[in-house]
Each structure stands twice: as structure tokens, then as C-alpha cells.
Amino acid sequence: MSLPILKTLGGLVLLTLGAELLVRGGTALARRGGLSPLVVGLTVVSIGTSLPELVVSVDAALQGKEAIGIGNVVGSNISNIGLILGLAALVRPMDVEAKVVRLDAPILVGASLLLVALLLDGELGGGDGALLTLGAVGYLGFTVWAARRSPAQIHDAVTDELPSQMSLVRAVGIFVLGIGGLLLGAHLLVDGAVRLARLYEVSELVVGLSVVAVGTSLPELATSVMATYRGRGSLAIGNAIGSCILNILGILGPMATAIPLSTAALSTVDLVLMVGLAVLVLPLLRSDYTLGRGEGAGLLILYLGYMAFLFFG
């Protein structure tokens, strides 16, 4: 097996393990600091599953590989809906909470359209990044506020998945190991992706939209498929939609605030599919408030068709 492939696979493994350790350690520290399980579940855990996308995109931008960083975010949103929700629905039809249809899915459509509007000049600058970051803070704040006013069963759904409590020393150790795994994994993945692009003579953007995007979405994929298998389809859908929102607002926002990002490499097809899937998923979720196997198969076919277009179109 070639060195680029080994680096890429090693980076993916470290990213996945690092995100899991950081969420577990961060959750324990947040709860020891007095935050309620509900707040922890809606903030620490939600942000933690998006950390692979964040650290990979930042690492790529710092190395001057902006195409990989931006492609990672756009590709992750496409894979979250097309690949992850598609596969999860094939495992088992998923019930949909009214909140996702009435609030989260429309916010995703709005965030996607806002991103496209900001990209029209070919760059995400500091002002654009600040606007997106404020949107992320507002979204998380509103989610916590709304959840506190919700019925008890919603609180249970959020907090049931939290890791168990642990000692302070163990929590700090796991948290630090998680950070280390994320940072090293991101660096290996970006370096491996660049080498893969050169080895197989494809653009860095294509690698970012495909290999890197799927790799950084592995925590969401594992969470969603397992939640669906256990009959918690509404949690899987909420995780996927929420991750897409945070990818746009909470990842590209801080990145662009710190480092202006050129987006010239993105094609119209990439952006149209990202927005199109966000728009398409709304009526699919609203229909009987269920995402069935046929709808999941349709989403998966769209995703596989996009992958074929990237590599062979």
C-alpha cells in the first residue's frame, strides 16, 4: 500500500478516535463545571462531531491548500444528506421530529443560500466569516433555549447518549489525547490527500469533496447509522441536519474570519448540489414525517452519481 494511502487512512483513524475522546473528555469536564446534561448534549457533543471537519479545514488552509478545506465542508454537507441519511434510511425508516422540519431544515436551506451569496465574489473574507460565526452562535443559543422549553422526552433523547461521568484527572487526560489525535490526524489526512491528488492526477478540490469529506463525516455516519438501528431515527436526522448547519456557520465562519478564503475552485455543480439537497430534504422529511427506504435510496443514488461526476465527468 502506498504511503499517501497509509497517511490518509491513518489520519482518518486518528480523527475519528480523537473526536470521540475529545467529546467524552469535554462532556465530563463541562458537566463537572456545572453545565446541565441538556446544554452539554446540545453544544459540546454537537460541536465535537463537527471538529474533524474544522481541524482538517483549518490545517488545509494553513498549508495553503484552501481547495481541500473548502471542498471538505461542501462535500461533508453533501455526504451528510446524500450518503449518511441515505444509508441510515436504508437500514430502517426514520421518524422525523416536527422541530427538524419546522426549524432546523429551513435554517439549513437559509444557511446554504447565504453561503452561496457570500461566494459570488469568489472569496470568503473576514466580514463574511464574522457574519457566519454570529449565525453559529445564534443557532446554538436558540437551540438550547428552545430545548429547555420542550417536553421532558426531548431532554431524555438528548441526554441519553451522553458518556458517563469520570474523574477530573481522567477527563483532562482523555480531552488532551483527543486534541492530540485530532491535530495529528488532520495533518496526516491533509498531507495524504494532497499526495493522493498528485498520484492519481485529480484536483485537490475533488479529493476534498470526496475522500476527505467522507472521512471527516465518519463520526456522523457512525452515530446516525447506530441511532437508526436502535430505533432512534429522529436523533440521526437531527445530528445530520445540525452538522450541516454547523459546517457552514461554525467552520467556514471562524476560518474565514482568521484567513480569507478563495473559493474560485468550487464549481457551480458543487454548490447547486449542496443547496439542492438541503432544499430537497425538506419536503422528504415533511412527507408523513418519515424518511423511508425509497427516499433513502434516492438520496444515495444522487450522492453516488455526484461521485461519478467528480471522478469521471
N, C-alpha and C positions, 0 to 999 in steps of 0.2 A: 504494500500500500504506500502511495506516495506521501511525502512529507506534508504538502498542502492539505491533503485529505485528513491525515492524522491530526494536524493542528486544528482544522475545522471541527472534527469530531470531539477532540479534547476540549476545545473551547465551549462547545455545546454542553458537554457533560458538566464542566465546571460552572457554567452559567446556571444550569438547572439546579445543581446542588447548592450553589451559592445563594440563589434566590430563596430556596426552601429554608436554608439555615438562617438567612437574614430575617425572613418573615417570622420564623419561630423565636429567634432571639429578640427581635424588635417587638413582637407581640408581648412576650414575657416582661420586657423592660417597660413597655407602655402601661401594662396592667399594674405592675409594681409601682409605677409613678402616679397611679390614681385614675387613669382613664377607664371608662366603663367598657365592658366587653363589646357593646354595640358600636361605640366610637372606634375602638380598635379594629373591629371587623370591617368597618366601612372605610377606614383610612389606611392603617398600617398594612393590612392584608391586601387591599385593593392596589395600593401603590407598589407593594412588594412584588406582585405578579407582573407589573409593568417594568420593573427595574432592569431585566435583561435588555429590553428594547432601549432603555435610557442609557445604560452604561456602554452598550455597543455603539449606539449612535454618537455619543459624546466622544468615545475613543476614536471612532472613524473620522469625526470632524477634526479632532486634534491632530490626526495624522494626515490631514489634507485629503481624506477620502470621503468628501461630502456625499457623493453619489450613493455610497454604501449606507451611510447614516440615514439619509432621507428615504432611500429605497427601502430600508428596513422598516421605517414607520409606516409608509404607504402600503408596503407588502404585508406587514403584520395585520393591518386593518382588513385587507382583502382576505388574508388567510383566516382571521378570526371569524368572519362571517361565512365565507365560502367553504373553507376546509373544516374548521372546528365545529361550527353549528351544523354543517352538512353531515359530518361524521357522527356527531352526537345524536342528531335526529334519526340517523340510520340505526343506531344502537337501540333507541327507544323513543317513541313520540314524546314530545316535551310539552308540558303545560306552561302557559305564559301568564305571569302576573300582570294585572292591569297597570301597575306603576310603570313597567317597562314599556308598554305600548303608549301610554299617555304622556310619559315624561322622558325616559332615557332614550328611546328610539328617535323621537323628534329632536332631542338635543344632539344626538349623533349626526342626524341629517344637517342640522344647522351648523355644527362644528365643521363638518366636511365641506359644506358650501363656503363657509368663512375661510377655510384654508385655501380653497381654490381661488377665491377672490384675492387673497393676500399673495398668491403665487403668480398673479397675472403679470407682474413686473419682472419676473424671473429671479426674485430674491426674497428671502425672509430676513428682514432687518431687525434691529433692536426694538423698534416700536411695535412691529408685528409680534415679536416674541413676547413683549410685555403684555400685549392685549390677550394673547393666547394663555399666558400664565395666570393672569387675573381670572380668565374664564375657568381654568382648572381649580383655582382656589374657591371660586364661587360655586362650582359644581359640587365639589366635595363638601363644602359648608352646607349647601342646600340639601344634599343627600342625607347628611347627619341630622339636620333639623327635621326633615320630613320623616325619617325613620323613627325619631323619638316620639312623634305624634301618631305612629302607626300601631296596629294591634299587636298583642304580645306574640302571636305566632310568627310575625315577621322578625321580631327581635330574636326569637329562637332560631329561625332559619339562618340568620347572620352569625350568631354566636356558636352554634353547634359545631362549626367547622374549625373553631379556634384551637390552636395547640394547647396542651395542658400547662399549668404553671410550673415554674422551675426556680432553682436558687439563683441569686443575683450573680454569683461568680459564673455559673454555667450559662446563664442568659447572655452575659457580656462576652464570654468566650465564643459561644455559638454565633453571636452577632458579628464579632470581629472576623471569625472564619468565613462567614457569609460574604462580608465585604471583600475579603481577600479573594474568595472564589469568583465573585462577580468581576472584579477588576482584572484578574489574570485570565479568566475565561473570555472576557470581552476582547482583550488584546490578542489572544491566540485566535479567536474567531475572525477578527478583522484581518489579521495578517494572513491566516489561511484562506480567507475569502479572496483577498487580493491576488494571492498566488494561484488560486483556482481559476480566477478570471484570466490571468495570463496564460496558464497552462492549457485551458480549453478555448482560448481566444474568444471569450464573450466579454461584454462590458461589465464594469464593476456595478453599474446600476442593476443589471439583470441578476447578478449574484445577490445583491442586497434585497431585491424584490422577491427572490425565491429562496435560496438556501439559508441566508441569514435571517430573513423574515420568519420562515417556518421554525428555524432553530430557536429564535428568541420567543416564539409563541408556544414553545413546548409546555411551560407551566400552565398556561390557559388551556391547552389541549388536554393535558392530563387531568386537570381539575374538572373540566367540562364533561369529558367522557365518563369519568368515575362518578360525578354527581348524577349524570343521566342514568347510568347503570343502577345507581341506588334509588332511582325514582325521584331525584331532586332536579328535574329538568329546568324548573324556573330559576334555580340558582345558576345552572350552567349558562342559560341565556343572559341572565343579568351580568355574570362575570365577563362574557364575551363582549356585550354591548358596552359595559363600563370600561373595559380595557381599551376598546377602540376610541372612546371619548378621551381617556387619559393619554393615549398615544398622541393624539393631535394637540390637545391643550397642555398636558403636563410634561410632554417630552420635547416636542418641537418648540414649545414656548420658551422654556428655560435655555434650550440650546441656542435658539436664535437671539435671545437676549444677550447671551455671552459672546456668541460667534455668528456674525451674519452669514447666512447660508445661501449659496447659489442653487437654484432649483431648475436650471436650464436643461439638465439631463432628463428630467421626467417628461414622458410623452403624454399626449392627450389621452391615449388609451388607458394608461395607468390611472390617471385622475378620474376619467369617466367611469371606470370600473369601480374605483373606490367609492365615489359618490353614488353610483348606480346601485351597488349592493346595499349601501346604507338606506337608500330610498326603497329598494325592493323588499328589504326585510320587514319594513313597517306593515304593509298590507298582509304579508305572510304571517306575521305574529298576531295581527288583529283578526284574521280569519279563524273563528271558533276559539280564539285564544289558545291555539295549539300549533306546534310546529311538527308536522308529520313526516313519515319516512319519504313520501313522494316529494315533498318540498325540500327535505334534506338532500335527496338525490339530485334535485335540480340545482341547488346551491353548489354541490360538489362538482357537478358537470361543468358549471360556469368556471369554477376555480381551475379545474384540470384543463379546460380549454384555454384559459389565460396563460397557464404554464406552458402549454404547447405553443402559443403565440410568442411568448418571450424567447423560447429557445429555437423555434423553427420558423417563425413568421418573418 
